[in-house]
Amino acid sequence: MPKQPIGQIVDALGVQVDLDEGDLPTDAFVILKIVKADGAVSLLNGRSESLDWITALGMTTAAQEIENSGYTDASSDDD
């Protein structure tokens, strides 16, 4: 199957992020859980065109840390 844009799929799944005014998203790494027609479950990943492998690895590692133990942005603690 050819690659296809997934923006509408992500929107339909209700994915949201907190962006502040002036924030500029630069890259994306998306992991999708897929249930095939035969009931098999698999994972797929997609990435923005400009995303290099080392940044993807860093983003994946950071996301795993956040999911496992949480993350608090030190700059937000001052608010």
Secondary structure, 3 states (H helix, E strand, C coil): CCCCCCHHHHHHCCCCCCCCCCCCCCCCEEEEEEECCCCCEEEEEEECCCCCHHHHHHHHHHHHHHHHHCCCCHHHHHC
